[in-house]
Amino acid sequence: MTNTPLNADSLSEATDKAVSEYLDLLGDHDATNLYRQVVDEVERPLLEVIMKHTRGNQSKAAMCLGMNRATLRSKLKRHGLL
């Protein structure tokens, strides 16, 4: 697997747009716990896509994500994907 994305800016741009739109919707209300909200929204679909991409191979998935296999298993369990 390579470290070179086809378009390195697209994920960053999509995140920027989504967070900006969310903050616009809040208007005058303060954002709280935004980091946790973003992680919670993104982590499960990311895990689902990676597991599909690696055909369920946890070792490959962990390598793609740059994490230990045990950490991946913990996250999969937390999201009900194991």
ABEGO torsion letter per residue (X at the ends): XBABBABAAAAAAAAAAAAAAAAAAAEABBBBGAAAAAAAAAAAAAAAAAAAAAGGBAAAAAAAAGBBAAAAAAAAAAAGAX
